[in-house]
Amino acid sequence: MESIGWDTVDGCANFVLAHLPSGGPTAADVVASARASDVFVRDVGNMGQAFAGRAVRVAVKDADSQARVLDVLARGARTRAA
């Protein structure tokens, strides 16, 4: 996710928290784009005002699934940035 400009938070859970850059898609954009490809990520805006619609939670899965998730997220980030 860092390769597409998202800042990830170190953690030890089965998910990654990523902060989205201010010039890119919002969390709602990312969620909608991912869902269109049957990939589900969570907008964490309801977890606190500090996230301000600019953070998502992505589950860590098996290697093949994770590669697909990252591909979908990268395509969505490029599409929204264009």
N, C-alpha and C positions, 0 to 999 in steps of 0.2 A: 504494500500500500504506500510505502514511502516513495517508491519509484513513480507513483502518479501524483506526488506532491501532498500526500496526506500524512500528518504527524501522528504516529501511533504512540500509545501509552504502554510502558512496560507493565507486565502483570503476570499472574500465575493462574488465571482462570482459563476456561475453555472458550474464551472469546478474546477478540482484540477490539480495543476502543480506538477509534481514529477521529482526529479533529480535521475538519475539511478547511482548505484555504479560503480566505474571504473572497477571492476572485473567481472561485469555482462554483460548482453546484451546491445547493443547500442539501441538508439531510433528507428533506422531503423529495427533492429531485432524485437523489441517489436511490432512495427506497423505491420510488415509482419506476425508475429505469431498470433497476435490478429485478423487480417483480415481473416486469414485462418479459424477462428472460427466465422466469421461474427460479430466481435466486432471491432469498429472503434475508434482508438485513434490517436492523432495528434503528430507528431514529430515537436517540436518547434524550431528546429535548425535554421530555416530561420528567427527567431525573434531576433537573435543576436549571436555573437561569444561566449558569455559567456556560452551558452548552449552546444556548441561543440558536438552536436549529442548525448547528454546524458540526455535529458529531454523530457518528454511527457506531453501532456495535455489530461485529461480524463474528459468527461462530467459527471455531477452528474445527475442521473436519478431516477426513482422510485425504491423502495427497492428491488423488484425482479430483475429488470434489473441490478441494481448496484451489487447485489450479483453475478450474472452471469459474469459481467465484471471483478470483482475482482477474481473470480475463474479462468477465462481464463488467466488473467495477471499472477496470481500465478503459474499456470501450465507452462506458457511460460517462466517465470523466472527460474523455476526449471529445465526445459528442457535445456535451454541455459547454465545453471550453471554446468550441469552434464558433 
